[in-house]
Amino acid sequence: MSLAALGIVFGDIGTSPLYTFKTVLNLTGANPDAATILGSLSLILWTLLLITSVKYVNIAMRIDNDGEGGIIAIMTLLGVKKHRPTIIAVGLFGAALIYGDGAITPAISVLSAIEGIDQATPTLQPYVLPLAVAILIGLFVVQPQGTARIGKAFGPVMLVWFATMALLGIYGIVRHPTVFAALNPLYGIRYLISGGARSFLVLGGVFLCVTGAEALYADMGHFGPKPIRIAWSGLVFPSLILNYAGQAALVLEGAPTDGNIFYRLCPAPMLTPLIVLATIATIIASQSIITGAFSMTRQAINLGWLPRLVIKQTSEEGYGQIYVGAVNWLLMIVTLGLTLGFGKSDNLAAAYGIAVSLTMLITSVLLFMAMREIWGWSLAAAGAVAACLLVIDGAFFAANMSKVVGGGYVPLLLALAVYGVMWIWHRGAASVQARLDEAPLPVDAFVAELQSRNVARVPGVAVFLTRAKRGAPPVMVWHVKQNRSLHEFVVILTITVVSTPRAERQQRLTLSQEAPKFWRVELRYGFMEHPDVPAALVECKMRGCEIDLHDVTYYVGHETIMPREDGRGLPRWQEKLFAAMSRNAGRISDYLKLPNDHVVEIGRQISI
């Protein structure tokens, strides 16, 4: 499990040595002295220790939502369960920020790897950008095929990558062993105090070494905390320390700081194989980011914060092996735009990190609440730990704010766009739900009306899917009104997404009989699960529901959104955007795994 985690969890943070130290030295100015080099290295090493090892590995990973981690998991744990709209809004904005930096990660990682060609064969420099673009296009194009087969090789490849980084670091360290003096945090503190505004801005570059730390927490549900901790402490953390120290030792010995310092650690005959290995490692890191975006999208859809998108399961081996076409192609467009727009990894570094630093700041606030409410810590104890985390995260966020003008606005705008879509969709869906809940017709009154009007009952089973949790579903009332008939057996079915990743087995299905041959079924799924209605009907049959599973017709409402004429609905611009998203949402029958040849969609207008 730890080996598998190397290929999924640590791709982003594991490829950060390609661009972090050179970015930091670029910010310190030309010809850095020994104090600057050791101070910068000290800041990097202690950032890795405090942010990744202490905050995420030893604190955050002890707070889980039924085994799942990440900002959406902790948001639902603290916000949804206790009905805190502010916490939900803040947590979702943190999730949206991950999309913003997620578009930059493949661009900066692949560009950093390919730029090693400059040092191996300078004449090939004009081909760096086209080659990076070609690799990125290929990466996104293969996503529909899934990564189940090649994913098995991710762990061993990353094992070779981390071992190579460690060996390169040792190769540099033996040339200047005094570099380990940077383990003393006083070097970093002294540099921050003596360097003035420039040293503070350097923190924006230092932060790049932990941009993948949030993934350790978010991917906890895939592997569990123990394999991730073993991989981090036993291999990843030591390899990163050795490599950063090796790069610093090389510069202390007098190596030039132009170009990529990482590749200067490599002996010339081995440079080309290293570039190939680095490119493969960055592709794996990018793959992890894309897969993470797919998983986060599914969670947001299940929680009702994004419109339904077509989700394709690419493998039976793992629930996380999915493909979301809309997200994939949008990410590709943005990533290629950033790659072509910025051109070099140095330029992308100026925009990278600001969104993740804000996400980490939000996570620290949520961790403080979790310490108080889940662990039961006193205000003083939780406040002391949270204050330390917030000071560190706040300093990094403040330093990264200087990147806004240089390109940092890009991930922020992307995050705002994603959050805007979430907010409008949720408001629209809530308005639709409110309209459906207005003056519901009781089921017994509906049955009595059927009898008084002598409505024909035809053989078969009708399953009406509805959001309404009480009364007769509007889609059923409309069906009877237009067709003047109803099936002999009726199932009213609603689906509820609970605030845990997976619903407990015994609470999955609630079955009740509201009238003769009328049943109401409520299905509960976690936000990490995919509803399966036909399978649920099999369980209903086993519990005594008198239905013929071979003669089932599913009725689904297809709403056309209209503005309210009384002026009490959503603002017109929000209504139009929600209506557009609703028209382009995926089919509910596909989302619920309904057999297409047994589905009837009933159109109706709803004003919101």
Secondary structure as the mmCIF struct_conf table of DSSP 4:
data_model
#
loop_
_struct_conf.conf_type_id
_struct_conf.id
_struct_conf.beg_label_comp_id
_struct_conf.beg_label_asym_id
_struct_conf.beg_label_seq_id
_struct_conf.end_label_comp_id
_struct_conf.end_label_asym_id
_struct_conf.end_label_seq_id
HELX_RH_AL_P HELX_RH_AL_P1 SER A 2 ILE A 8
TURN_TY1_P TURN_TY1_P1 VAL A 9 VAL A 9
BEND BEND1 PHE A 10 PHE A 10
HELX_RH_AL_P HELX_RH_AL_P2 GLY A 11 GLY A 14
TURN_TY1_P TURN_TY1_P2 THR A 15 THR A 15
HELX_RH_3T_P HELX_RH_3T_P1 SER A 16 LEU A 18
TURN_TY1_P TURN_TY1_P3 TYR A 19 TYR A 19
HELX_RH_AL_P HELX_RH_AL_P3 THR A 20 THR A 28
BEND BEND2 ALA A 30 ASN A 31
HELX_RH_AL_P HELX_RH_AL_P4 ALA A 34 THR A 47
HELX_RH_PI_P HELX_RH_PI_P1 LEU A 48 ILE A 59
HELX_RH_3T_P HELX_RH_3T_P2 ALA A 60 ARG A 62
STRN STRN1 ASN A 65 ASN A 65
TURN_TY1_P TURN_TY1_P4 ASP A 66 GLY A 67
STRN STRN2 GLU A 68 GLU A 68
BEND BEND3 GLY A 70 GLY A 70
HELX_RH_AL_P HELX_RH_AL_P5 ILE A 71 MET A 75
HELX_RH_PI_P HELX_RH_PI_P2 THR A 76 VAL A 80
TURN_TY1_P TURN_TY1_P5 LYS A 81 HIS A 83
HELX_RH_AL_P HELX_RH_AL_P6 PRO A 85 ILE A 114
TURN_TY1_P TURN_TY1_P6 GLU A 115 GLY A 116
HELX_RH_AL_P HELX_RH_AL_P7 ILE A 117 ALA A 120
HELX_RH_3T_P HELX_RH_3T_P3 PRO A 122 TYR A 127
HELX_RH_AL_P HELX_RH_AL_P8 VAL A 128 VAL A 141
TURN_TY1_P TURN_TY1_P7 VAL A 142 VAL A 142
HELX_RH_3T_P HELX_RH_3T_P4 GLN A 143 GLN A 145
BEND BEND4 THR A 147 THR A 147
HELX_RH_AL_P HELX_RH_AL_P9 ALA A 148 GLY A 151
TURN_TY1_P TURN_TY1_P8 LYS A 152 ALA A 153
HELX_RH_AL_P HELX_RH_AL_P10 PHE A 154 ILE A 173
TURN_TY1_P TURN_TY1_P9 VAL A 174 ARG A 175
HELX_RH_3T_P HELX_RH_3T_P5 PRO A 177 LEU A 183
BEND BEND5 ASN A 184 ASN A 184
HELX_RH_AL_P HELX_RH_AL_P11 PRO A 185 SER A 194
BEND BEND6 GLY A 195 GLY A 195
HELX_RH_AL_P HELX_RH_AL_P12 GLY A 196 VAL A 206
HELX_RH_3T_P HELX_RH_3T_P6 PHE A 207 VAL A 210
TURN_TY1_P TURN_TY1_P10 THR A 211 GLY A 212
HELX_RH_AL_P HELX_RH_AL_P13 ALA A 213 ALA A 218
TURN_TY1_P TURN_TY1_P11 ASP A 219 ASP A 219
HELX_RH_AL_P HELX_RH_AL_P14 MET A 220 PHE A 223
HELX_RH_AL_P HELX_RH_AL_P15 PRO A 225 ALA A 231
HELX_RH_PI_P HELX_RH_PI_P3 TRP A 232 VAL A 236
HELX_RH_AL_P HELX_RH_AL_P16 PHE A 237 LEU A 252
TURN_TY1_P TURN_TY1_P12 GLU A 253 GLY A 254
BEND BEND7 ASP A 258 GLY A 259
HELX_RH_AL_P HELX_RH_AL_P17 ILE A 261 ARG A 264
TURN_TY1_P TURN_TY1_P13 LEU A 265 LEU A 265
BEND BEND8 CYS A 266 CYS A 266
HELX_RH_3T_P HELX_RH_3T_P7 ALA A 268 MET A 270
HELX_RH_AL_P HELX_RH_AL_P18 LEU A 271 ASN A 302
TURN_TY1_P TURN_TY1_P14 LEU A 303 GLY A 304
BEND BEND9 TRP A 305 LEU A 306
STRN STRN3 ILE A 311 GLN A 313
BEND BEND10 GLU A 316 GLU A 317
TURN_TY1_P TURN_TY1_P15 TYR A 319 GLY A 320
STRN STRN4 ILE A 322 VAL A 324
HELX_RH_AL_P HELX_RH_AL_P19 GLY A 325 PHE A 342
BEND BEND11 LYS A 344 LYS A 344
HELX_RH_AL_P HELX_RH_AL_P20 SER A 345 ALA A 349
TURN_TY1_P TURN_TY1_P16 ALA A 350 ALA A 351
BEND BEND12 TYR A 352 GLY A 353
HELX_RH_AL_P HELX_RH_AL_P21 ILE A 354 GLU A 373
TURN_TY1_P TURN_TY1_P17 ILE A 374 ILE A 374
BEND BEND13 TRP A 375 TRP A 375
HELX_RH_AL_P HELX_RH_AL_P22 LEU A 379 ASN A 400
HELX_RH_3T_P HELX_RH_3T_P8 MET A 401 LYS A 403
HELX_RH_PI_P HELX_RH_PI_P4 VAL A 404 GLY A 408
HELX_RH_AL_P HELX_RH_AL_P23 TYR A 409 LEU A 436
TURN_TY1_P TURN_TY1_P18 ASP A 437 ASP A 437
BEND BEND14 GLU A 438 ALA A 439
HELX_LH_PP_P HELX_LH_PP_P1 PRO A 440 PRO A 440
STRN STRN5 LEU A 441 LEU A 441
HELX_LH_PP_P HELX_LH_PP_P2 PRO A 442 PRO A 442
HELX_RH_AL_P HELX_RH_AL_P24 VAL A 443 SER A 452
TURN_TY1_P TURN_TY1_P19 ARG A 453 ASN A 454
STRN STRN6 ALA A 456 LEU A 465
BEND BEND15 ARG A 467 ARG A 467
BEND BEND16 ARG A 470 GLY A 471
STRN STRN7 ALA A 472 ALA A 472
HELX_RH_AL_P HELX_RH_AL_P25 PRO A 474 ASN A 483
BEND BEND17 ARG A 484 ARG A 484
STRN STRN8 SER A 485 VAL A 497
BEND BEND18 SER A 499 ARG A 502
HELX_RH_3T_P HELX_RH_3T_P9 ARG A 505 GLN A 507
BEND BEND19 ARG A 508 ARG A 508
STRN STRN9 LEU A 509 ALA A 515
TURN_TY1_P TURN_TY1_P20 PRO A 516 LYS A 517
STRN STRN10 PHE A 518 TYR A 525
TURN_TY1_P TURN_TY1_P21 PHE A 527 MET A 528
HELX_RH_AL_P HELX_RH_AL_P26 VAL A 533 MET A 542
TURN_TY1_P TURN_TY1_P22 ARG A 543 GLY A 544
TURN_TY1_P TURN_TY1_P23 LEU A 549 HIS A 550
BEND BEND20 ASP A 551 ASP A 551
STRN STRN11 VAL A 552 MET A 562
TURN_TY1_P TURN_TY1_P24 GLU A 565 ASP A 566
BEND BEND21 GLY A 567 GLY A 567
BEND BEND22 GLY A 569 LEU A 570
HELX_RH_AL_P HELX_RH_AL_P27 ARG A 572 ASN A 584
BEND BEND23 ALA A 585 ALA A 585
HELX_LH_PP_P HELX_LH_PP_P3 GLY A 586 ARG A 587
HELX_RH_AL_P HELX_RH_AL_P28 ILE A 588 TYR A 591
TURN_TY1_P TURN_TY1_P25 LEU A 592 LYS A 593
HELX_RH_3T_P HELX_RH_3T_P10 ASN A 596 HIS A 598
STRN STRN12 VAL A 599 SER A 607
#
